[in-house]
Amino acid sequence: MKNDIHPNYHTITVTMTDGSTFETRSTYGEEGTNLVLDIDANTHPAWTGGGQRLLDRGGRLSRFRDKFAGFVS
């Protein structure tokens, strides 16, 4: 294995959007760096499932429903 090719792996503090913090090991920054997140699992819709609406206005969803209207009752 080659020497001095790997990044420095050290402890950092991560601050979530709600203000909570935790320590983890990372190659980000330097030892003791504070990483402040703008988006995390507490607020992002991909994890919270919030706020998504299905708007179609005669597009693919309407064509699908028309095509398979009598398939399943």
NORJOCOR-V43654 format. One record per backbone hydrogen bond with DSSP energy under -0.5 kcal/mol. NH is the residue of the N-H (numbers start at 0). CO is the residue of the C=O. E is the energy in kcal/mol with one decimal. If there is no record, write none. Layout:
# NORJOCOR-V43654
nh->{NH & NH}
co->{CO & CO}
e->{E & E}
This chain:
# NORJOCOR-V43654
nh->{4 & 9 & 9 & 11 & 12 & 13 & 14 & 15 & 15 & 18 & 21 & 23 & 25 & 31 & 32 & 34 & 34 & 35 & 36 & 36 & 42 & 43 & 46 & 47 & 48 & 54 & 62 & 63 & 64 & 65 & 66 & 67 & 68 & 70 & 71}
co->{1 & 7 & 25 & 23 & 32 & 21 & 34 & 13 & 19 & 15 & 13 & 11 & 9 & 10 & 29 & 12 & 32 & 33 & 14 & 34 & 39 & 39 & 43 & 43 & 44 & 52 & 58 & 59 & 60 & 61 & 62 & 63 & 65 & 67 & 67}
e->{-0.5 & -0.6 & -2.6 & -3.1 & -2.6 & -3.2 & -3.0 & -0.6 & -3.1 & -1.5 & -1.8 & -2.3 & -3.0 & -2.6 & -2.1 & -3.0 & -0.6 & -0.6 & -2.7 & -0.6 & -1.5 & -2.5 & -1.6 & -2.1 & -2.3 & -0.8 & -2.0 & -2.4 & -2.5 & -2.4 & -2.4 & -2.2 & -0.9 & -0.8 & -0.7}
